[in-house]
Amino acid sequence: MENNQQKLNIKAADRDLKGRSANNAMISHTKEEFVLDFINMLPPHPLLVSRIIISPGHAKRFHRALTEQIERYEGSFGKLEDGEHNKPNIGFQNN
């Protein structure tokens, strides 16, 4: 976070603080919005655990922030393998 940004006091419900697990994501878009569906692919049925709808501008800023965080992670823990050469039937997908 840049030094000139003020910190937010964000309130959250107790049920949201424990988070949710997803091992798959599907991303789609229209001209007006991006839809990020986070899915837990466990038998017997996949379960949508969260759907986030954001504007294209927010999607671009999210992409930039996620890229920066991945670079920091790799700087601390080493390069992440994306597994492109061993794509299983489940995992993060762009639609």
Jmol script that loads the backbone (N, CA, C; Angstrom):
load data "model"
ATOM      1  N   MET A   1       0.847  -1.166   0.000  1.00  0.00           N
ATOM      2  CA  MET A   1       0.000   0.000   0.000  1.00  0.00           C
ATOM      3  C   MET A   1       0.893   1.230   0.000  1.00  0.00           C
ATOM      4  N   GLU A   2       0.580   2.194  -0.842  1.00  0.00           N
ATOM      5  CA  GLU A   2       1.378   3.404  -0.911  1.00  0.00           C
ATOM      6  C   GLU A   2       1.213   4.207   0.370  1.00  0.00           C
ATOM      7  N   ASN A   3       2.241   4.995   0.723  1.00  0.00           N
ATOM      8  CA  ASN A   3       2.219   5.775   1.951  1.00  0.00           C
ATOM      9  C   ASN A   3       1.141   6.844   1.960  1.00  0.00           C
ATOM     10  N   ASN A   4       0.737   7.362   0.793  1.00  0.00           N
ATOM     11  CA  ASN A   4      -0.235   8.441   0.759  1.00  0.00           C
ATOM     12  C   ASN A   4      -1.674   7.949   0.829  1.00  0.00           C
ATOM     13  N   GLN A   5      -1.903   6.651   0.881  1.00  0.00           N
ATOM     14  CA  GLN A   5      -3.253   6.116   0.994  1.00  0.00           C
ATOM     15  C   GLN A   5      -3.610   5.955   2.465  1.00  0.00           C
ATOM     16  N   GLN A   6      -4.859   6.326   2.808  1.00  0.00           N
ATOM     17  CA  GLN A   6      -5.279   6.151   4.188  1.00  0.00           C
ATOM     18  C   GLN A   6      -5.825   4.743   4.389  1.00  0.00           C
ATOM     19  N   LYS A   7      -5.656   4.223   5.605  1.00  0.00           N
ATOM     20  CA  LYS A   7      -6.137   2.879   5.917  1.00  0.00           C
ATOM     21  C   LYS A   7      -7.641   2.917   6.126  1.00  0.00           C
ATOM     22  N   LEU A   8      -8.310   1.856   5.667  1.00  0.00           N
ATOM     23  CA  LEU A   8      -9.752   1.748   5.807  1.00  0.00           C
ATOM     24  C   LEU A   8     -10.105   0.946   7.052  1.00  0.00           C
ATOM     25  N   ASN A   9     -11.165   1.349   7.709  1.00  0.00           N
ATOM     26  CA  ASN A   9     -11.706   0.592   8.831  1.00  0.00           C
ATOM     27  C   ASN A   9     -12.863  -0.235   8.286  1.00  0.00           C
ATOM     28  N   ILE A  10     -12.578  -1.472   7.898  1.00  0.00           N
ATOM     29  CA  ILE A  10     -13.556  -2.328   7.231  1.00  0.00           C
ATOM     30  C   ILE A  10     -14.216  -3.241   8.255  1.00  0.00           C
ATOM     31  N   LYS A  11     -15.539  -3.261   8.246  1.00  0.00           N
ATOM     32  CA  LYS A  11     -16.295  -4.152   9.125  1.00  0.00           C
ATOM     33  C   LYS A  11     -16.667  -5.406   8.341  1.00  0.00           C
ATOM     34  N   ALA A  12     -16.662  -6.543   9.030  1.00  0.00           N
ATOM     35  CA  ALA A  12     -17.021  -7.810   8.390  1.00  0.00           C
ATOM     36  C   ALA A  12     -17.843  -8.644   9.360  1.00  0.00           C
ATOM     37  N   ALA A  13     -18.799  -9.368   8.817  1.00  0.00           N
ATOM     38  CA  ALA A  13     -19.575 -10.308   9.623  1.00  0.00           C
ATOM     39  C   ALA A  13     -18.671 -11.464  10.045  1.00  0.00           C
ATOM     40  N   ASP A  14     -18.933 -12.023  11.217  1.00  0.00           N
ATOM     41  CA  ASP A  14     -18.114 -13.128  11.722  1.00  0.00           C
ATOM     42  C   ASP A  14     -18.022 -14.277  10.726  1.00  0.00           C
ATOM     43  N   ARG A  15     -19.123 -14.594  10.039  1.00  0.00           N
ATOM     44  CA  ARG A  15     -19.123 -15.722   9.097  1.00  0.00           C
ATOM     45  C   ARG A  15     -18.185 -15.467   7.915  1.00  0.00           C
ATOM     46  N   ASP A  16     -17.931 -14.194   7.591  1.00  0.00           N
ATOM     47  CA  ASP A  16     -17.049 -13.874   6.471  1.00  0.00           C
ATOM     48  C   ASP A  16     -15.576 -13.889   6.864  1.00  0.00           C
ATOM     49  N   LEU A  17     -15.277 -13.757   8.144  1.00  0.00           N
ATOM     50  CA  LEU A  17     -13.888 -13.692   8.591  1.00  0.00           C
ATOM     51  C   LEU A  17     -13.143 -15.014   8.451  1.00  0.00           C
ATOM     52  N   LYS A  18     -13.866 -16.133   8.478  1.00  0.00           N
ATOM     53  CA  LYS A  18     -13.166 -17.414   8.366  1.00  0.00           C
ATOM     54  C   LYS A  18     -12.816 -17.768   6.928  1.00  0.00           C
ATOM     55  N   GLY A  19     -13.352 -17.060   5.957  1.00  0.00           N
ATOM     56  CA  GLY A  19     -13.003 -17.275   4.560  1.00  0.00           C
ATOM     57  C   GLY A  19     -13.649 -18.521   3.976  1.00  0.00           C
ATOM     58  N   ARG A  20     -13.395 -18.714   2.695  1.00  0.00           N
ATOM     59  CA  ARG A  20     -13.923 -19.865   1.971  1.00  0.00           C
ATOM     60  C   ARG A  20     -12.802 -20.428   1.098  1.00  0.00           C
ATOM     61  N   SER A  21     -12.851 -21.716   0.870  1.00  0.00           N
ATOM     62  CA  SER A  21     -11.829 -22.371   0.061  1.00  0.00           C
ATOM     63  C   SER A  21     -12.356 -22.613  -1.349  1.00  0.00           C
ATOM     64  N   ALA A  22     -11.532 -22.297  -2.346  1.00  0.00           N
ATOM     65  CA  ALA A  22     -11.875 -22.562  -3.744  1.00  0.00           C
ATOM     66  C   ALA A  22     -10.649 -23.140  -4.436  1.00  0.00           C
ATOM     67  N   ASN A  23     -10.853 -24.190  -5.231  1.00  0.00           N
ATOM     68  CA  ASN A  23      -9.751 -24.766  -5.993  1.00  0.00           C
ATOM     69  C   ASN A  23      -9.990 -24.640  -7.495  1.00  0.00           C
ATOM     70  N   ASN A  24     -10.946 -23.785  -7.867  1.00  0.00           N
ATOM     71  CA  ASN A  24     -11.259 -23.538  -9.268  1.00  0.00           C
ATOM     72  C   ASN A  24     -11.869 -22.157  -9.379  1.00  0.00           C
ATOM     73  N   ALA A  25     -11.641 -21.513 -10.489  1.00  0.00           N
ATOM     74  CA  ALA A  25     -12.281 -20.220 -10.745  1.00  0.00           C
ATOM     75  C   ALA A  25     -12.633 -20.137 -12.219  1.00  0.00           C
ATOM     76  N   MET A  26     -13.749 -19.502 -12.495  1.00  0.00           N
ATOM     77  CA  MET A  26     -14.145 -19.230 -13.875  1.00  0.00           C
ATOM     78  C   MET A  26     -14.369 -17.727 -13.977  1.00  0.00           C
ATOM     79  N   ILE A  27     -13.827 -17.137 -15.025  1.00  0.00           N
ATOM     80  CA  ILE A  27     -13.923 -15.695 -15.220  1.00  0.00           C
ATOM     81  C   ILE A  27     -14.596 -15.436 -16.552  1.00  0.00           C
ATOM     82  N   SER A  28     -15.613 -14.584 -16.533  1.00  0.00           N
ATOM     83  CA  SER A  28     -16.292 -14.187 -17.764  1.00  0.00           C
ATOM     84  C   SER A  28     -16.509 -12.680 -17.716  1.00  0.00           C
ATOM     85  N   HIS A  29     -16.927 -12.110 -18.844  1.00  0.00           N
ATOM     86  CA  HIS A  29     -17.125 -10.665 -18.866  1.00  0.00           C
ATOM     87  C   HIS A  29     -18.148 -10.262 -19.916  1.00  0.00           C
ATOM     88  N   THR A  30     -18.698  -9.093 -19.690  1.00  0.00           N
ATOM     89  CA  THR A  30     -19.493  -8.384 -20.681  1.00  0.00           C
ATOM     90  C   THR A  30     -18.793  -7.048 -20.880  1.00  0.00           C
ATOM     91  N   LYS A  31     -19.359  -6.182 -21.673  1.00  0.00           N
ATOM     92  CA  LYS A  31     -18.762  -4.859 -21.849  1.00  0.00           C
ATOM     93  C   LYS A  31     -18.737  -4.089 -20.528  1.00  0.00           C
ATOM     94  N   GLU A  32     -19.706  -4.342 -19.666  1.00  0.00           N
ATOM     95  CA  GLU A  32     -19.895  -3.554 -18.452  1.00  0.00           C
ATOM     96  C   GLU A  32     -19.292  -4.149 -17.185  1.00  0.00           C
ATOM     97  N   GLU A  33     -19.015  -5.472 -17.164  1.00  0.00           N
ATOM     98  CA  GLU A  33     -18.571  -6.074 -15.913  1.00  0.00           C
ATOM     99  C   GLU A  33     -17.777  -7.355 -16.141  1.00  0.00           C
ATOM    100  N   PHE A  34     -16.980  -7.688 -15.139  1.00  0.00           N
ATOM    101  CA  PHE A  34     -16.284  -8.965 -15.063  1.00  0.00           C
ATOM    102  C   PHE A  34     -16.935  -9.769 -13.947  1.00  0.00           C
ATOM    103  N   VAL A  35     -17.123 -11.070 -14.192  1.00  0.00           N
ATOM    104  CA  VAL A  35     -17.714 -11.961 -13.198  1.00  0.00           C
ATOM    105  C   VAL A  35     -16.665 -13.006 -12.831  1.00  0.00           C
ATOM    106  N   LEU A  36     -16.322 -13.065 -11.547  1.00  0.00           N
ATOM    107  CA  LEU A  36     -15.355 -14.034 -11.040  1.00  0.00           C
ATOM    108  C   LEU A  36     -16.114 -15.034 -10.181  1.00  0.00           C
ATOM    109  N   ASP A  37     -16.223 -16.268 -10.649  1.00  0.00           N
ATOM    110  CA  ASP A  37     -16.877 -17.339  -9.898  1.00  0.00           C
ATOM    111  C   ASP A  37     -15.799 -18.216  -9.275  1.00  0.00           C
ATOM    112  N   PHE A  38     -15.826 -18.336  -7.951  1.00  0.00           N
ATOM    113  CA  PHE A  38     -14.894 -19.187  -7.223  1.00  0.00           C
ATOM    114  C   PHE A  38     -15.641 -20.450  -6.811  1.00  0.00           C
ATOM    115  N   ILE A  39     -15.067 -21.607  -7.163  1.00  0.00           N
ATOM    116  CA  ILE A  39     -15.756 -22.888  -7.045  1.00  0.00           C
ATOM    117  C   ILE A  39     -14.891 -23.871  -6.261  1.00  0.00           C
ATOM    118  N   ASN A  40     -15.528 -24.669  -5.423  1.00  0.00           N
ATOM    119  CA  ASN A  40     -14.852 -25.758  -4.738  1.00  0.00           C
ATOM    120  C   ASN A  40     -15.251 -27.047  -5.455  1.00  0.00           C
ATOM    121  N   MET A  41     -14.285 -27.666  -6.130  1.00  0.00           N
ATOM    122  CA  MET A  41     -14.536 -28.852  -6.958  1.00  0.00           C
ATOM    123  C   MET A  41     -14.323 -30.130  -6.141  1.00  0.00           C
ATOM    124  N   LEU A  42     -15.209 -30.382  -5.193  1.00  0.00           N
ATOM    125  CA  LEU A  42     -15.130 -31.596  -4.396  1.00  0.00           C
ATOM    126  C   LEU A  42     -16.349 -32.459  -4.680  1.00  0.00           C
ATOM    127  N   PRO A  43     -16.156 -33.798  -4.717  1.00  0.00           N
ATOM    128  CA  PRO A  43     -17.290 -34.687  -4.932  1.00  0.00           C
ATOM    129  C   PRO A  43     -18.292 -34.561  -3.778  1.00  0.00           C
ATOM    130  N   PRO A  44     -19.556 -34.813  -3.986  1.00  0.00           N
ATOM    131  CA  PRO A  44     -20.117 -35.320  -5.228  1.00  0.00           C
ATOM    132  C   PRO A  44     -20.446 -34.218  -6.234  1.00  0.00           C
ATOM    133  N   HIS A  45     -20.547 -32.952  -5.803  1.00  0.00           N
ATOM    134  CA  HIS A  45     -20.928 -31.886  -6.721  1.00  0.00           C
ATOM    135  C   HIS A  45     -20.074 -30.645  -6.488  1.00  0.00           C
ATOM    136  N   PRO A  46     -19.602 -30.006  -7.550  1.00  0.00           N
ATOM    137  CA  PRO A  46     -18.911 -28.727  -7.393  1.00  0.00           C
ATOM    138  C   PRO A  46     -19.849 -27.708  -6.742  1.00  0.00           C
ATOM    139  N   LEU A  47     -19.277 -26.804  -5.936  1.00  0.00           N
ATOM    140  CA  LEU A  47     -20.070 -25.816  -5.216  1.00  0.00           C
ATOM    141  C   LEU A  47     -19.523 -24.418  -5.477  1.00  0.00           C
ATOM    142  N   LEU A  48     -20.374 -23.522  -5.949  1.00  0.00           N
ATOM    143  CA  LEU A  48     -19.998 -22.120  -6.096  1.00  0.00           C
ATOM    144  C   LEU A  48     -19.903 -21.527  -4.700  1.00  0.00           C
ATOM    145  N   VAL A  49     -18.706 -21.081  -4.314  1.00  0.00           N
ATOM    146  CA  VAL A  49     -18.532 -20.539  -2.965  1.00  0.00           C
ATOM    147  C   VAL A  49     -18.590 -19.024  -2.939  1.00  0.00           C
ATOM    148  N   SER A  50     -18.339 -18.381  -4.090  1.00  0.00           N
ATOM    149  CA  SER A  50     -18.431 -16.927  -4.134  1.00  0.00           C
ATOM    150  C   SER A  50     -18.483 -16.450  -5.579  1.00  0.00           C
ATOM    151  N   ARG A  51     -19.305 -15.440  -5.827  1.00  0.00           N
ATOM    152  CA  ARG A  51     -19.360 -14.778  -7.129  1.00  0.00           C
ATOM    153  C   ARG A  51     -19.092 -13.300  -6.878  1.00  0.00           C
ATOM    154  N   ILE A  52     -18.063 -12.787  -7.527  1.00  0.00           N
ATOM    155  CA  ILE A  52     -17.688 -11.384  -7.393  1.00  0.00           C
ATOM    156  C   ILE A  52     -17.901 -10.725  -8.748  1.00  0.00           C
ATOM    157  N   ILE A  53     -18.636  -9.625  -8.765  1.00  0.00           N
ATOM    158  CA  ILE A  53     -18.902  -8.885  -9.996  1.00  0.00           C
ATOM    159  C   ILE A  53     -18.259  -7.515  -9.852  1.00  0.00           C
ATOM    160  N   ILE A  54     -17.359  -7.192 -10.784  1.00  0.00           N
ATOM    161  CA  ILE A  54     -16.627  -5.927 -10.710  1.00  0.00           C
ATOM    162  C   ILE A  54     -16.616  -5.244 -12.078  1.00  0.00           C
ATOM    163  N   SER A  55     -16.348  -3.951 -12.053  1.00  0.00           N
ATOM    164  CA  SER A  55     -16.265  -3.183 -13.292  1.00  0.00           C
ATOM    165  C   SER A  55     -14.958  -3.518 -14.012  1.00  0.00           C
ATOM    166  N   PRO A  56     -14.876  -3.237 -15.316  1.00  0.00           N
ATOM    167  CA  PRO A  56     -13.621  -3.469 -16.036  1.00  0.00           C
ATOM    168  C   PRO A  56     -12.438  -2.704 -15.420  1.00  0.00           C
ATOM    169  N   GLY A  57     -12.685  -1.484 -14.966  1.00  0.00           N
ATOM    170  CA  GLY A  57     -11.612  -0.717 -14.328  1.00  0.00           C
ATOM    171  C   GLY A  57     -11.120  -1.373 -13.053  1.00  0.00           C
ATOM    172  N   HIS A  58     -12.042  -1.861 -12.236  1.00  0.00           N
ATOM    173  CA  HIS A  58     -11.651  -2.566 -11.018  1.00  0.00           C
ATOM    174  C   HIS A  58     -10.923  -3.865 -11.365  1.00  0.00           C
ATOM    175  N   ALA A  59     -11.350  -4.550 -12.422  1.00  0.00           N
ATOM    176  CA  ALA A  59     -10.679  -5.782 -12.841  1.00  0.00           C
ATOM    177  C   ALA A  59      -9.227  -5.495 -13.215  1.00  0.00           C
ATOM    178  N   LYS A  60      -8.993  -4.397 -13.919  1.00  0.00           N
ATOM    179  CA  LYS A  60      -7.630  -4.028 -14.323  1.00  0.00           C
ATOM    180  C   LYS A  60      -6.772  -3.729 -13.089  1.00  0.00           C
ATOM    181  N   ARG A  61      -7.329  -2.977 -12.128  1.00  0.00           N
ATOM    182  CA  ARG A  61      -6.582  -2.663 -10.907  1.00  0.00           C
ATOM    183  C   ARG A  61      -6.354  -3.921 -10.064  1.00  0.00           C
ATOM    184  N   PHE A  62      -7.340  -4.821 -10.032  1.00  0.00           N
ATOM    185  CA  PHE A  62      -7.188  -6.085  -9.316  1.00  0.00           C
ATOM    186  C   PHE A  62      -6.058  -6.907  -9.940  1.00  0.00           C
ATOM    187  N   HIS A  63      -6.031  -6.967 -11.260  1.00  0.00           N
ATOM    188  CA  HIS A  63      -4.968  -7.683 -11.980  1.00  0.00           C
ATOM    189  C   HIS A  63      -3.600  -7.121 -11.610  1.00  0.00           C
ATOM    190  N   ARG A  64      -3.489  -5.800 -11.609  1.00  0.00           N
ATOM    191  CA  ARG A  64      -2.215  -5.160 -11.273  1.00  0.00           C
ATOM    192  C   ARG A  64      -1.814  -5.484  -9.831  1.00  0.00           C
ATOM    193  N   ALA A  65      -2.757  -5.376  -8.897  1.00  0.00           N
ATOM    194  CA  ALA A  65      -2.461  -5.653  -7.492  1.00  0.00           C
ATOM    195  C   ALA A  65      -2.085  -7.121  -7.284  1.00  0.00           C
ATOM    196  N   LEU A  66      -2.799  -8.041  -7.940  1.00  0.00           N
ATOM    197  CA  LEU A  66      -2.491  -9.464  -7.808  1.00  0.00           C
ATOM    198  C   LEU A  66      -1.115  -9.773  -8.394  1.00  0.00           C
ATOM    199  N   THR A  67      -0.791  -9.171  -9.526  1.00  0.00           N
ATOM    200  CA  THR A  67       0.530  -9.356 -10.133  1.00  0.00           C
ATOM    201  C   THR A  67       1.628  -8.884  -9.187  1.00  0.00           C
ATOM    202  N   GLU A  68       1.432  -7.715  -8.564  1.00  0.00           N
ATOM    203  CA  GLU A  68       2.423  -7.200  -7.612  1.00  0.00           C
ATOM    204  C   GLU A  68       2.587  -8.140  -6.422  1.00  0.00           C
ATOM    205  N   GLN A  69       1.493  -8.675  -5.907  1.00  0.00           N
ATOM    206  CA  GLN A  69       1.568  -9.585  -4.762  1.00  0.00           C
ATOM    207  C   GLN A  69       2.260 -10.896  -5.131  1.00  0.00           C
ATOM    208  N   ILE A  70       2.004 -11.405  -6.324  1.00  0.00           N
ATOM    209  CA  ILE A  70       2.677 -12.633  -6.769  1.00  0.00           C
ATOM    210  C   ILE A  70       4.174 -12.393  -6.904  1.00  0.00           C
ATOM    211  N   GLU A  71       4.560 -11.236  -7.437  1.00  0.00           N
ATOM    212  CA  GLU A  71       5.981 -10.909  -7.548  1.00  0.00           C
ATOM    213  C   GLU A  71       6.635 -10.843  -6.170  1.00  0.00           C
ATOM    214  N   ARG A  72       5.959 -10.254  -5.196  1.00  0.00           N
ATOM    215  CA  ARG A  72       6.493 -10.196  -3.825  1.00  0.00           C
ATOM    216  C   ARG A  72       6.604 -11.601  -3.232  1.00  0.00           C
ATOM    217  N   TYR A  73       5.579 -12.414  -3.447  1.00  0.00           N
ATOM    218  CA  TYR A  73       5.587 -13.790  -2.955  1.00  0.00           C
ATOM    219  C   TYR A  73       6.789 -14.538  -3.524  1.00  0.00           C
ATOM    220  N   GLU A  74       6.963 -14.446  -4.844  1.00  0.00           N
ATOM    221  CA  GLU A  74       8.076 -15.150  -5.489  1.00  0.00           C
ATOM    222  C   GLU A  74       9.418 -14.614  -5.017  1.00  0.00           C
ATOM    223  N   GLY A  75       9.491 -13.331  -4.705  1.00  0.00           N
ATOM    224  CA  GLY A  75      10.719 -12.772  -4.158  1.00  0.00           C
ATOM    225  C   GLY A  75      11.063 -13.366  -2.799  1.00  0.00           C
ATOM    226  N   SER A  76      10.043 -13.715  -2.026  1.00  0.00           N
ATOM    227  CA  SER A  76      10.255 -14.283  -0.696  1.00  0.00           C
ATOM    228  C   SER A  76      10.393 -15.804  -0.700  1.00  0.00           C
ATOM    229  N   PHE A  77       9.623 -16.483  -1.548  1.00  0.00           N
ATOM    230  CA  PHE A  77       9.520 -17.939  -1.458  1.00  0.00           C
ATOM    231  C   PHE A  77       9.960 -18.696  -2.705  1.00  0.00           C
ATOM    232  N   GLY A  78      10.318 -17.994  -3.763  1.00  0.00           N
ATOM    233  CA  GLY A  78      10.736 -18.662  -4.989  1.00  0.00           C
ATOM    234  C   GLY A  78       9.641 -18.665  -6.038  1.00  0.00           C
ATOM    235  N   LYS A  79      10.047 -18.975  -7.257  1.00  0.00           N
ATOM    236  CA  LYS A  79       9.150 -18.919  -8.409  1.00  0.00           C
ATOM    237  C   LYS A  79       8.020 -19.933  -8.285  1.00  0.00           C
ATOM    238  N   LEU A  80       6.816 -19.473  -8.599  1.00  0.00           N
ATOM    239  CA  LEU A  80       5.648 -20.353  -8.641  1.00  0.00           C
ATOM    240  C   LEU A  80       5.568 -21.021 -10.005  1.00  0.00           C
ATOM    241  N   GLU A  81       5.259 -22.297 -10.008  1.00  0.00           N
ATOM    242  CA  GLU A  81       4.999 -23.002 -11.255  1.00  0.00           C
ATOM    243  C   GLU A  81       3.512 -22.897 -11.538  1.00  0.00           C
ATOM    244  N   ASP A  82       3.146 -22.529 -12.760  1.00  0.00           N
ATOM    245  CA  ASP A  82       1.726 -22.370 -13.065  1.00  0.00           C
ATOM    246  C   ASP A  82       1.079 -23.661 -13.546  1.00  0.00           C
ATOM    247  N   GLY A  83       1.862 -24.685 -13.836  1.00  0.00           N
ATOM    248  CA  GLY A  83       1.298 -25.972 -14.219  1.00  0.00           C
ATOM    249  C   GLY A  83       0.669 -25.999 -15.599  1.00  0.00           C
ATOM    250  N   GLU A  84       1.001 -25.053 -16.470  1.00  0.00           N
ATOM    251  CA  GLU A  84       0.403 -25.002 -17.810  1.00  0.00           C
ATOM    252  C   GLU A  84       0.665 -26.276 -18.603  1.00  0.00           C
ATOM    253  N   HIS A  85       1.817 -26.909 -18.412  1.00  0.00           N
ATOM    254  CA  HIS A  85       2.144 -28.107 -19.185  1.00  0.00           C
ATOM    255  C   HIS A  85       1.398 -29.345 -18.674  1.00  0.00           C
ATOM    256  N   ASN A  86       0.863 -29.309 -17.475  1.00  0.00           N
ATOM    257  CA  ASN A  86       0.119 -30.435 -16.901  1.00  0.00           C
ATOM    258  C   ASN A  86      -1.290 -30.015 -16.526  1.00  0.00           C
ATOM    259  N   LYS A  87      -2.033 -29.447 -17.455  1.00  0.00           N
ATOM    260  CA  LYS A  87      -3.372 -28.959 -17.136  1.00  0.00           C
ATOM    261  C   LYS A  87      -4.316 -30.117 -16.816  1.00  0.00           C
ATOM    262  N   PRO A  88      -4.809 -30.175 -15.565  1.00  0.00           N
ATOM    263  CA  PRO A  88      -5.819 -31.186 -15.245  1.00  0.00           C
ATOM    264  C   PRO A  88      -7.198 -30.702 -15.680  1.00  0.00           C
ATOM    265  N   ASN A  89      -8.210 -31.517 -15.471  1.00  0.00           N
ATOM    266  CA  ASN A  89      -9.575 -31.142 -15.822  1.00  0.00           C
ATOM    267  C   ASN A  89     -10.156 -30.105 -14.886  1.00  0.00           C
ATOM    268  N   ILE A  90      -9.533 -29.904 -13.710  1.00  0.00           N
ATOM    269  CA  ILE A  90      -9.996 -28.871 -12.798  1.00  0.00           C
ATOM    270  C   ILE A  90      -8.867 -27.884 -12.587  1.00  0.00           C
ATOM    271  N   GLY A  91      -9.197 -26.716 -12.118  1.00  0.00           N
ATOM    272  CA  GLY A  91      -8.211 -25.682 -11.871  1.00  0.00           C
ATOM    273  C   GLY A  91      -8.752 -24.357 -12.338  1.00  0.00           C
ATOM    274  N   PHE A  92      -7.945 -23.342 -12.281  1.00  0.00           N
ATOM    275  CA  PHE A  92      -8.392 -22.006 -12.650  1.00  0.00           C
ATOM    276  C   PHE A  92      -8.476 -21.894 -14.161  1.00  0.00           C
ATOM    277  N   GLN A  93      -9.612 -21.382 -14.634  1.00  0.00           N
ATOM    278  CA  GLN A  93      -9.886 -21.327 -16.064  1.00  0.00           C
ATOM    279  C   GLN A  93     -10.389 -19.948 -16.453  1.00  0.00           C
ATOM    280  N   ASN A  94     -10.082 -19.535 -17.666  1.00  0.00           N
ATOM    281  CA  ASN A  94     -10.665 -18.330 -18.255  1.00  0.00           C
ATOM    282  C   ASN A  94     -11.717 -18.761 -19.252  1.00  0.00           C
ATOM    283  N   ASN A  95     -12.908 -18.204 -19.147  1.00  0.00           N
ATOM    284  CA  ASN A  95     -13.982 -18.509 -20.100  1.00  0.00           C
ATOM    285  C   ASN A  95     -14.299 -17.283 -20.906  1.00  0.00           C
TER     286      ASN A  95
END
end "model"
wireframe off; spacefill off
backbone 0.3
color backbone group
